[in-house]
Structure formats: C-alpha cells, structure tokens
C-alpha cells in the first residue's frame, strides 16, 4: 500500500471516528428521520432553502434529506439537494453504508466508507467540486452530475465540445476512455441505444438520476395557467423531462428508439390521455389554433426542412412560456428559446390539444 493510500485511509478512519456518535444517533433515531423527511416533503420546503419536494425516492433515502441538506449547504450547492437524493437512489437505494458510493472519489475501493453520514459528506463535497468547476467553465446544470460518475475530466471534455451536456457527449467520452470496449447493459434506460455501455463509468448516469426527479416547477413554467389543467401539465412535463439531453432520432416515437419532434409530443401527450396524430403537420391540422398560448399548448414552425415546401409545418414543440418551449430538435431534447433567432423566423403559430 502506498504512503498516499495509507494517508487517505487514515484520514477516513479519523473522520469515521468523529462521525461515530453522529452515526449512532442517526441509526437510533431512524424512525424519527423518516418522520422528519416526510414532514419536509409535506411542507414543500426545507429549513435550508433547498429545492425540496422534486425527488421521487424511497423512504430510506428520503430519511436522509436533513443530512443531505446540511452538507449541500456546507459545500455551497443547496440547489442540488434533490439531485443528491436521486444520486443516492442510483448508487445504493439507501441499502449501503457507503450510501453515495463515494469511496472511489477519494481513491479508495468501492464501499470502503462504513458510515452513511461520512459517505454523504465525501459525496456531496465531490459533487460540489465538479459543480463549481462546471460553473467556472460556464457549463450547464447536468454536466457535473455526469462528472460525479465520470470524474472531472468530463467537465473538460464538455467545455471543449459546446459547453452543454448531451447523451452523445457522455457516450463519446466513455468510448474514448474505454478505447471503444463495450459491455452489455440491460437497464431500461439503455433500451433506446441497444442495451450496451462502454467500459468506463456509466454513460447513462444523467438518465439514471433524472428518472428519480420531477421537473422543477420553475423550469416548467406556470402550471396553473395551462389549458390542460395543472395536474396534466405537470405530468406532461415530468414525462418529457425524462429524456432531457437525449439526442434527436429521426422517426423516433418512443423511448426504445428515441424521439423526433412530433414523436416526443405524441408519446408524452399519450401518457396523459391525449391522442395526437404522428406528424407535426397532422398535429397542427387537428389542434385548435390560439393567439394567446398557455403552457402545454403546441407551438409550430414552418420551413425548417429544406426538402419540403417553405410553408409546410415541419416542427412542433410544447409551449412553456413567452420565451421557452420544450422540443426535440437537431441539438437534442430539452428547453429551447423560440422567441428569437432561427425559431422566431420560422414560427407558424400555436395549437391547443383537446381530448
């Protein structure tokens, strides 16, 4: 064992000793933590001002919300509280003492940390480091989440390739680091991509985390103003948010293969009981035209496909607010700005979907 490894191991042992009393209290008070976690969810906020209430996690993980909030505040990333809880679901589901599987981030073998509180401390600090580095490099929200799994080198890679997380970048980075070596990966999040991954980290990590998150209400706009009704609109946006960062797939209409623009709207609206036709032009023709769009209406564009007549309806997205839509386009799936530049120049109008 190297001197550096011994030093790290000694530090862990010292920190674990310091946390021993805290761990005893947490273990002895597990039911109280469950109650506290439930209380925070019920109230819709937490004492530290984190983004409480958007994580869809089990009771074992939710019970750690107060501890996660404490360390998220300590390391300056309070807006990542629910993401951290989702990471815990991906890493252990609450069933491991190394609850965030953070041992490797400090150079130790998996599951070397035997104190959940210490695991959270180390894991949140690691996430904080890559988040702060991402902010310095002016990267997006999701790149450092993938870097929690890949390491900070992925921040550098994204910084040189557009500064915006996409699944394709995660895949390309993993392929590079693994020298192209693949392995079978049967997780449903990989169904659209042939159920394989490269032998370096997990290129699906953001997708794994996102499945435990609802779309934050601030991102999805004013749900109460939606003509669909707040409940249906929130379910619609929660569904499409599962595919945030996915690449564009021509002809795709389900998660097994991916999505194009109208495939995404047809699939997501189908999840909340609306029967949309397949193409953007058909969706335009069957929707009720509106001049004052509300969240959840469809927004249509013309002339975006040079192989079709200039006035043809060739693109569709979900209207969010006076600036944003959610759509699948050549840059991938996610929020786009429709009220300026390219999209504004091709705007065709708005349509309301009815059952």
N, C-alpha and C positions, 0 to 999 in steps of 0.2 A: 504494500500500500504506500502511495506517495505521501510526502510530507504535506502537500496541499490537501489531499483527501483526508488525512488524519486531522488537519486543522479544521476542515469543514465539518467532519463528523463530530469533533469535539465541540464546535460551536452549536451544532444541532442538539447534542446531549445537554449542553448548558442551557439552551433555550427551552428544551423539553422540561428540564428540572424547574425552570422558572414558571413554566405553564402548568406544572403538576397540580398545584392547588386549584387553579382555574379549571382544569380538566375534570377534577373530582367534583367541583361544584356543578359544572355543566352536566356531567353524567348523572349526578344525584338528582339534578333538577330537570331532567329531560322532559318530563310531562309539563313542567312549568314553561319551558321554552316552546313546546308545542302550542300551549295556550297563548303565549306571547306572540308567536308567529301568526297564529290565527287572528289575534287581536289587531296586529298591524295590517293584515290584509283586509279585515272587516272595516277598519277605519279609513283605508285607502291611502294612507301615508305613513311615514315613519318619523321618529323623533330627530333623525339626522337629515331629513330632507331628500333622501334618495328617491329613485323612481319606483316606489313601491307599487305592487299590485299587477305588474305586467308579466311576471314569470309564472309559467304553468308547471309547477314542480310538485313532488310528493311531500308528505308531511315530514319525513325525516330530513329532507333538505330545507324545507320552509322553516323548520325549527331553528336553523342556524342564521336566519335573516338578521337578528340583532347583532350577532358576532360579525357577520359579513359587513353590515352597515358600519360597525365600529372601525374595521380595518380599511374599508373603502374610503371613509373619511380620513383616517390616519395617512393614507398614501395618496390622497388627493384625487380620487376617481369616484365620487359619490353617485355620479350618473350611470355607473356600471354595476350597481348593486344587483339588479335583476339578471344582468348578463352573467355575473359571477355565480348566482344561484343556478342558472342554466348550465354553466360550465361544470358545476358540481354534479348536476344530473348526468351530463355526458361522461364525466370522469369516474363517478362511483355510484351515483344514485343514492348517496348517503350511506352506503354499505361498507365503506372502508375507513380505517383510522386516518389514512392519508387521503382525506376526503376530496381534495382538489388535485390529487396525484402530482404534487408539486416538488417531490424529492428530486426529480430529474433536472428541474430548473436551477438547482444549486449543485449539480454534478454528482448526485447520489443515485444508486439503483432505485427502481420503482418500489414504492411502499416502504421506503426507509424511515419515513416520518410516522411515528406511532401516536401522535396527538392531533386530533382534528383541529383544535384551535391553532396549533402551530402550522398545520398544513394550510389553513386559511391565511394566516399571516404571511407565510412564504409565497403562496399562490397569488394573493392579491398584490403583494409587492412586485412579483414578476410581471403580472398584468399591468400594473401601474407603470413599470419601466418601459414596456413596449408601447403603451398608450401615450406616454409623454414624448417618447421618441417619434411616434407617428404624428403627433401634433407639431413637433418641430419641423418635420418633413412635409407638413400640410397634407397629410393623408386623410382618408375617410374614417368613419367610425368602425368598420368591420375588419380592416386590415390587421390592427393589433389583436383582435380576437383570434384570427387565424395564426398570428405570430405567437400567441400563448402556446400553441401546439408546435409550430414550426421553429420557433426561436426568432430573434430579432433580425436575422438575415432576410426574412420575408419582407419586413418593412423596407429594407434597402432595395429589394427586387421590385416592389410595387412603386417605390419612389422613382425608379428608372423606367417604369412602364405605365405611365399615365396617372399615377397617384390615386387610383381608385380601385378598390377590391373588386375582382370578378372571380368566379369559379375557375375560369380558364387560366388566370394568372396563378392561382393556387395549384392547379394541375400542372402547369408548365414548370413551376418552381420545384414541385415534388419530383417530376420527371427528370429534371436537371440534377437534383441532389441524389436521386436513386440510380442515375445512369440508365434510365429507361426501364429498370426492372419492375415488373408488375406482380401483384398477387391478387387472388380472388377476394372480393369484399361483398358479402351478401346483404349488408344493411339496406333497407328500403330506400334510404336517401341516395343510393347509388344505382337505383333501378334505371334511371334515365340515361345512364352512362355505361351500361354494360356490366355493372357489378364487379368492377375491379378498382384497385388503387395502386399507386406507385409505392415502393418500399421505402418511403421516407415520411414519417409523421402520418397525418391523415388529411388529405386534400379536401375532404368533405367537412372539415371541422366547423366552419361557419354554419353550414346547413344543419349539422347536428345540434348546434347551440340554438339556432333560430327556431327549431321545432318546439322548444320549450318557452318561447316568448310570444306574447301577443304584440301586435303593432302598437307602439305607444300612441296614445290619443293625440298628442301634439303633432305627430307626424301625419296622422290620417285625416287631419282637418276637423271640422265641426260636425261630428256625427249627428247631433240633434237637428241639424239643418237638412239632413239627407231626405230626399223624397222616398227612399227605400225604408225609412224608419231607422232609428239609431241602432237597434239590435242587428238588423240585417246588414246595415252598412259596416258595422264593426266586424261582423263575421266575414263579410266580403273582403275587407282589408286585411284581416288576420290571415285569411286563406292566401291571398296573393303575396303577402309578406313572407310566406314560407319559401318563396322562390326568388327572393331578393338577391341579386348578384349572379343569378344563373345567366348563361349565355342565351342568345337568340337562336331558336331552331325553326327553320322554315318548314311549315306544315305540321308543327308540333301542337298537340292539343291536350296533353295530359302529362303528369309528372314522370311517367315511364320513359318518355322520349324527349320531353322539353316542350317549350311553347313558342309560337309566333304571336303576333299581337291579338288577333281575333280568337286564337286558340286559348289564350290566357283568359280573356273576358268570358268566352263561352263556358270554359271549365269552372271558373270562380263563381259566376252567376248561377251556374247549375247547382253548385254546392248549397246555395241559399234558396233554391226552388224556382229559379227563372230559366225558361227555355229559350236560349238565344240561338239563332242560326249560326252557321260556321264562319262565314267570311265577313270582313269589315263592311263591305258594300251591302250585304244582306242585313247586317245588324243596323246599318244606317237606315235602310228602307223600312225596317219593321219597328224602329223606335219612334217615339213621339218627339217631334222637333221642339226645342225650347230655346228661348233667347236669354233666359236668366238661369244658367245651370247651377245645380246644387251638388254637394258631394255624393258620389255614387252614380251620377249621370254618365253617359258615354260622351267622349269627345272624339270627333272625326277629322281626318285630314285627307287631302286630295293631292294627286300629282307626285307622290313620293316614290313611285315605281316608274322608271323611265320606259319600261316596256308596255305600259298601259296609257290610255288617253289622259291628257292633263287634268281633266275634270273628274276622273274616276276616283271613287273613295277607295283609298289604298292602305289606310292605317287607322287604328282605333286604340283608345286608352280609357282609363277611368278618371273622370274629373275629380280632383281633390279640393282645389281652391282656385282663386283668381290667378295663381301663378303655376301651380303644380298639377301634374297628372301622374298616374301610375300605369306603366305600359311595358310591353316587350318590344324593343327596337334593336337595331344592329349593335348598339352599345351594351345590350344586356337588359335584364329585367330590373325595374326599380322606379324610383321617382324621377320625373323629367320636368323641365321647365317648358311650358307650352306657349307662354305669352310674349315671347321674343325670339328673334333669330329665325332659324330654319323652320321650326314648328309653327310659329306665328304666320310665316309666309305661306304655309300650306293648310292653314286652318279652314275646315269646311263647315263646322257647326257642332251643335250639341244635341244629344238624343236621350230621352228618358225611357227606361225599360219598365214594362208592365207585365204582370203575370197573365 
